[in-house]
Amino acid sequence: MRDNLKDTMNFRKPKGTKDILPKDIYKWHYAEQVVRDVTALYNFSEVRTPTFEYTELFKRGVGTDTDIVGKEMYTFDDKSGDSLTLRPEGTAPVMRAFVENSMLNDAPLHKLYYITNMFRYERPQAGRYREHTQFGGEILGSDSFYTDVELILLAKEVYNRCGVNNFKVKINSIGKPDERNAYVAKLRDYLKDNLTALSDDSKRRFETNALRILDSKNPGDKTITDSAPKILDHLGTESRSRFDKVINELTKLSVNLEVDFRLVRGLDYYTDTTFEFVSEDLGSQDALGGGGRYDGLIEQLGGKPCPGVGFGSGLERVLIVAEKNGFTFGEPNKPLVYFISLNDAARDKAFELIQALRKNNISCETDMLNRSFKAQMRDANKLGVKYVYILGEDELTKGKGQLKNMSDSSQSEVDFDKIREAIS
């Protein structure tokens, strides 16, 4: 019996996960409400997808040679023998829902957002968890360069409203698939002479996903790729013109930009514009979020041809930077009135009055531990309530309680049926 109790008491949360406790949850509520407020301003609608999907969705949509599919997914067989995977990223599930529910038949353009949990088997570090909360947005149905700009501006507005201003947008274009394939051939030709000097990861990627060698964090790889051909120099006229329009519009709107030839993103579905929000306050893992275009993804998943652009951003990272900047997320919710009861009859009456006030959207609290008057006052102070309403034998006889204003310690008798008016 004792051994079982000991085992139970030693339970810990799994590595790479976190508990969000009541003392901190208000920060999350604040950030999530900012996302909802900003997406409403941009006329985005929320979409929710299952926590797990068939594994093949991510293999086909994200790419079998990506780190996510190759090394980071939580995959299991269910009792029917189907291979399922906990959602590692947001775009592929949203595209699956878009296709399966024939949303393109409902309207030619859709602007969608989500706030949900993602699961990746990564090495945990600051701002990187194996389960994390992500918000993201998708615009489906238009290939206008303004959709790229709008998504970047939406994410920027969310960051700004959460007190995050010290970041820049790294941006690049990886062109159309045929342009990218031709460029990758040139990149491989360049890298062949330095293949033995590349890191083990980059040697593997040379065969499977050579483009990803450009965003390697290995110093030796960076030195080698500094002089590599640049993809912007190998774009067609249309792709280059489109990218220039994105840059010009963002510059005109005073967005802090840096064109970065290394920014290729880690997912196979990207085309044309790719972008990433980076902040030095996050250390070596400096990405707040990122995204790009995926004009062929919906067709790849069995839908009609439909252009799209999207982004995702980890809320944990936004909160880390906001807290480093000293941002105030408001305050946790507090009861307005604390009812102090001096005997059982008073406690019964207090409970009745509390329910009536709560039905009128007035937050109330009372003691549930049969504590003394002083202990109840300490609890009311700790909660930071504005009023205390005291009930004892005399108050029950009169039908009036003592209402105390905690800010100035003033106190007055208030009828049971006049409490609402007295505190409004």
C-alpha positions in Angstrom: 0.0 0.0 0.0 2.8 2.4 0.9 4.7 1.7 -2.3 1.6 2.4 -4.4 1.1 5.7 -2.5 4.7 6.6 -3.0 4.5 5.9 -6.8 1.3 8.0 -7.0 2.9 11.0 -5.2 5.9 10.8 -7.6 3.8 11.5 -10.7 5.3 14.3 -12.8 4.2 15.9 -15.9 5.8 14.5 -19.1 9.1 16.1 -20.3 8.5 19.0 -22.5 5.0 19.8 -21.2 3.8 22.5 -18.7 1.1 23.2 -16.2 -0.6 26.6 -16.5 -1.7 27.4 -13.0 -4.4 29.9 -11.9 -1.8 32.5 -11.0 -0.7 32.6 -14.7 -3.7 31.7 -16.7 -5.0 35.2 -17.0 -2.0 36.0 -19.2 -3.1 33.3 -21.6 -6.6 34.5 -21.5 -5.4 38.0 -22.4 -3.2 36.8 -25.3 -6.0 34.5 -26.7 -8.5 37.4 -26.5 -6.1 39.6 -28.4 -5.9 37.0 -31.1 -9.7 36.8 -31.3 -10.0 40.6 -31.3 -7.5 41.1 -34.1 -8.7 38.3 -36.3 -12.2 39.8 -36.0 -10.9 43.1 -37.2 -9.5 41.3 -40.2 -12.7 39.3 -40.8 -11.2 35.9 -40.0 -13.4 33.0 -38.8 -12.3 30.4 -36.3 -11.9 26.8 -37.4 -11.3 23.8 -35.0 -9.9 20.5 -36.2 -9.3 17.1 -34.3 -6.3 16.7 -32.0 -5.3 13.8 -34.1 -5.4 13.0 -37.8 -4.5 10.1 -40.1 -0.8 10.0 -40.3 -0.8 10.0 -44.1 -2.2 13.6 -44.0 1.1 14.9 -42.6 3.3 12.6 -44.7 1.6 13.9 -47.9 0.9 17.5 -46.8 4.1 18.3 -44.8 6.5 16.0 -46.6 8.2 12.8 -45.6 11.7 14.3 -45.7 10.9 17.1 -43.2 12.1 17.0 -39.6 8.5 17.1 -38.4 7.5 13.9 -40.2 10.8 12.2 -40.0 11.7 12.8 -36.3 9.1 14.8 -34.4 5.6 13.3 -34.7 3.7 11.5 -32.0 2.3 8.6 -34.1 0.4 5.5 -32.9 -1.9 2.8 -34.2 -5.4 2.7 -32.8 -7.3 -0.4 -32.0 -8.5 -0.6 -35.6 -4.9 -0.6 -36.8 -5.1 2.9 -38.3 -2.0 5.0 -38.0 -2.9 8.3 -36.3 -0.7 11.3 -35.4 -1.2 14.0 -32.8 -1.4 17.3 -34.7 2.2 18.7 -35.1 1.2 21.7 -37.2 -1.9 23.6 -38.1 -2.1 24.1 -41.9 -2.5 20.5 -43.1 -5.5 19.8 -40.8 -7.2 23.0 -41.8 -6.6 22.2 -45.5 -8.0 18.7 -44.9 -11.2 20.2 -43.3 -11.4 22.7 -46.1 -11.4 20.0 -48.8 -13.5 17.4 -46.9 -16.2 20.0 -46.2 -16.2 21.4 -49.7 -15.7 24.9 -48.3 -14.6 26.3 -51.7 -18.2 25.7 -52.9 -19.5 28.0 -50.2 -17.5 31.1 -51.1 -14.5 31.9 -53.3 -12.4 33.3 -50.4 -12.0 32.0 -46.9 -10.0 33.7 -44.0 -9.6 31.3 -41.1 -7.8 31.3 -37.8 -7.2 28.8 -35.0 -5.9 28.7 -31.4 -4.9 25.1 -30.5 -2.4 22.7 -29.1 0.5 21.2 -31.2 2.6 18.2 -30.4 6.2 17.7 -31.5 8.9 15.4 -30.1 11.6 18.1 -29.8 14.4 18.8 -27.4 12.7 21.1 -24.8 14.2 24.5 -24.2 13.0 28.1 -23.5 9.9 28.6 -25.5 10.0 25.2 -27.1 7.7 22.5 -25.7 6.6 19.0 -26.9 3.1 20.3 -26.4 2.6 23.9 -27.1 -0.2 26.4 -27.9 -0.2 27.9 -31.4 -2.4 30.5 -33.1 -2.4 30.8 -36.8 -4.2 32.2 -39.8 -4.9 31.0 -43.4 -6.3 32.9 -46.4 -7.6 30.6 -49.1 -8.8 31.3 -52.6 -6.6 34.3 -53.6 -3.1 34.5 -55.0 -3.0 38.3 -54.6 0.2 39.5 -53.0 -2.0 41.5 -50.6 -2.9 38.3 -48.9 0.7 37.7 -47.9 0.9 41.3 -46.6 -2.4 41.0 -44.7 -1.3 37.9 -42.8 2.0 39.5 -41.8 0.2 42.6 -40.6 -2.3 40.5 -38.7 0.4 38.6 -36.8 2.3 41.9 -36.2 -0.8 43.5 -34.7 -1.3 40.6 -32.3 2.4 40.9 -31.2 2.1 44.6 -30.8 -1.1 44.3 -28.7 0.7 41.8 -26.4 3.6 44.3 -25.9 5.9 42.7 -28.3 7.5 45.3 -30.6 11.2 44.4 -30.7 11.1 42.0 -33.6 11.7 42.0 -37.3 10.3 40.1 -40.2 12.7 37.9 -42.2 11.3 37.3 -45.6 12.3 35.4 -48.8 10.8 33.8 -51.9 11.4 30.2 -52.8 9.5 30.6 -56.1 7.3 28.3 -58.0 8.0 24.5 -57.8 9.7 24.3 -61.2 11.9 27.4 -60.3 12.8 25.8 -56.9 13.6 22.5 -58.5 16.0 24.1 -60.9 17.6 26.1 -58.1 18.0 23.1 -55.9 19.9 21.4 -58.8 22.3 24.4 -58.9 22.6 24.3 -55.1 23.5 20.6 -55.1 26.2 21.3 -57.8 27.7 24.0 -55.6 27.6 21.8 -52.4 29.1 18.7 -54.0 32.7 20.1 -53.6 32.1 20.7 -49.9 30.0 17.6 -49.1 32.5 16.1 -46.7 32.8 19.3 -44.7 29.0 19.5 -44.1 27.4 18.5 -40.8 25.8 15.0 -40.6 22.4 16.6 -40.7 23.2 18.5 -43.8 24.8 15.5 -45.5 21.5 13.7 -45.0 19.5 16.7 -46.3 21.8 16.9 -49.3 20.0 13.7 -50.6 16.5 14.4 -49.2 15.9 18.1 -48.8 18.9 20.1 -49.9 17.1 23.5 -49.6 17.1 23.0 -45.8 20.9 23.1 -45.7 20.6 26.9 -46.1 18.9 27.3 -42.7 21.3 25.0 -40.9 22.5 26.5 -37.6 25.8 24.7 -37.8 28.7 27.4 -38.1 30.6 25.3 -40.6 27.5 24.8 -42.8 26.8 28.5 -42.6 30.3 29.3 -43.8 30.0 27.0 -46.8 26.5 28.3 -47.8 27.5 32.0 -47.5 28.7 31.9 -51.1 26.0 29.5 -52.4 23.8 30.6 -55.3 20.9 32.7 -54.0 17.4 31.6 -54.9 16.2 35.2 -55.5 18.6 35.3 -58.4 16.9 32.3 -60.0 13.3 33.3 -59.8 11.2 33.8 -63.0 10.0 37.3 -63.9 6.5 36.7 -62.4 7.8 35.3 -59.1 10.4 38.1 -58.7 7.8 40.8 -59.5 5.4 39.3 -57.0 8.0 39.3 -54.3 9.0 42.9 -55.0 5.4 43.9 -54.6 5.2 42.2 -51.2 8.4 43.9 -50.1 7.4 47.4 -51.4 4.0 47.2 -49.7 5.4 46.1 -46.3 8.1 48.8 -46.5 5.4 51.4 -47.3 3.6 50.3 -44.1 6.8 50.6 -42.0 7.3 46.9 -41.3 10.8 46.1 -40.1 12.1 43.8 -42.8 15.2 41.8 -43.6 15.4 39.8 -46.9 17.1 36.5 -45.9 18.2 34.0 -48.5 18.5 31.3 -45.8 14.8 31.5 -45.0 13.3 28.4 -46.7 11.1 27.2 -43.8 10.9 23.5 -42.9 7.8 22.3 -44.7 7.6 21.0 -48.2 4.3 22.7 -49.2 5.7 26.3 -49.3 5.8 28.3 -52.6 6.8 31.9 -53.3 6.8 34.0 -50.1 8.1 32.7 -46.9 8.5 34.8 -43.8 9.4 34.5 -40.1 9.1 36.8 -37.1 12.3 36.8 -35.0 13.1 38.4 -31.7 16.5 38.5 -30.0 14.8 38.2 -26.7 14.2 34.5 -27.4 17.9 33.7 -27.6 19.2 31.2 -30.2 15.6 29.9 -30.9 14.6 33.3 -32.0 11.5 32.7 -34.0 8.1 34.0 -32.7 6.3 32.5 -35.7 6.3 32.2 -39.4 4.6 31.0 -42.5 4.3 31.4 -46.3 2.4 30.5 -49.4 1.3 27.0 -50.3 -0.5 27.4 -53.6 -0.4 23.7 -54.5 -1.2 22.1 -51.1 -5.0 21.9 -51.4 -4.8 20.2 -54.8 -2.1 17.9 -53.4 -4.6 16.8 -50.7 -7.3 16.0 -53.2 -9.1 19.3 -53.6 -9.6 21.7 -56.5 -6.7 24.0 -57.3 -6.9 26.8 -54.8 -4.1 29.2 -53.7 -3.4 29.9 -50.1 -1.1 31.5 -47.6 -0.8 30.9 -43.8 1.3 31.4 -40.7 1.5 29.9 -37.2 3.0 31.3 -34.0 3.6 29.8 -30.6 1.8 31.6 -27.7 4.5 30.6 -25.2 7.1 32.5 -27.1 4.9 35.6 -27.4 4.4 35.5 -23.6 8.1 35.1 -22.9 9.0 38.2 -24.9 6.1 40.2 -23.5 7.1 39.4 -19.9 10.7 40.3 -20.7 9.4 43.7 -21.9 7.5 44.2 -18.6 4.1 44.0 -20.3 1.1 44.1 -18.0 -1.6 41.6 -19.0 -4.2 43.2 -16.8 -5.1 41.4 -13.6 -6.6 38.0 -12.7 -10.4 38.1 -12.3 -11.4 39.1 -8.7 -14.7 38.7 -6.9 -16.5 42.0 -6.3 -18.0 41.0 -3.0 -16.9 38.7 -0.2 -19.6 37.5 2.1 -18.5 37.0 5.7 -20.8 34.8 7.8 -20.6 34.7 11.6 -22.8 31.6 12.2 -24.6 28.8 10.3 -27.8 30.7 9.8 -25.9 33.7 8.4 -23.9 31.3 6.1 -27.2 29.9 4.7 -28.5 33.4 4.0 -25.2 34.5 2.5 -25.4 31.5 0.1 -28.9 32.6 -1.0 -27.8 36.2 -1.6 -24.7 35.2 -3.5 -26.7 33.1 -6.0 -29.1 36.1 -6.6 -26.1 38.4 -7.3 -24.4 35.9 -9.5 -27.5 35.6 -11.7 -27.0 39.3 -12.2 -23.4 38.8 -13.3 -21.9 40.0 -10.0 -18.9 37.9 -8.9 -19.0 36.8 -5.3 -17.1 34.7 -2.9 -17.6 33.3 0.6 -15.8 31.2 3.1 -16.1 27.4 2.8 -13.9 26.5 5.7 -15.9 27.7 8.7 -13.1 30.1 9.6 -13.1 32.9 12.1 -14.1 36.5 11.3 -10.5 37.6 11.2 -9.5 34.7 9.0 -12.4 35.5 6.6 -11.2 39.2 6.4 -7.7 38.1 5.6 -9.1 35.9 2.8 -11.1 38.8 1.5 -8.0 41.0 1.5 -5.9 38.4 -0.2 -8.5 38.1 -3.0 -8.5 41.9 -3.5 -12.3 42.2 -3.3 -13.8 45.7 -3.4 -16.6 45.0 -0.9 -17.2 42.8 2.1 -20.8 42.0 3.3 -21.0 40.9 6.9 -23.8 38.8 8.2 -24.4 37.8 11.8 -27.3 37.2 14.2 -28.2 40.9 14.4 -28.0 41.4 10.7 -30.4 38.4 10.1 -32.9 39.9 12.6 -32.8 43.4 10.8 -32.7 42.0 7.3 -29.7 44.2 6.7 -25.9 43.4 6.5 -22.9 45.5 7.0 -21.3 46.5 3.6 -17.7 47.5 3.9 -15.8 49.3 1.2 -12.3 47.8 1.3 -10.6 50.8 -0.4 -11.6 53.4 2.2 -12.8 51.1 5.1 -16.2 52.9 5.1 -19.1 50.8 6.3 -22.9 51.1 6.1 -26.0 49.0 6.6 -27.5 47.7 3.4 -30.8 45.8 3.0 -30.5 42.3 1.7 -32.5 43.3 -1.4 -30.4 46.5 -2.0 -27.0 45.0 -2.2 -26.9 45.2 -6.0 -27.8 48.9 -6.1 -25.2 49.7 -3.3 -22.3 48.2 -5.2 -23.1 49.3 -8.7 
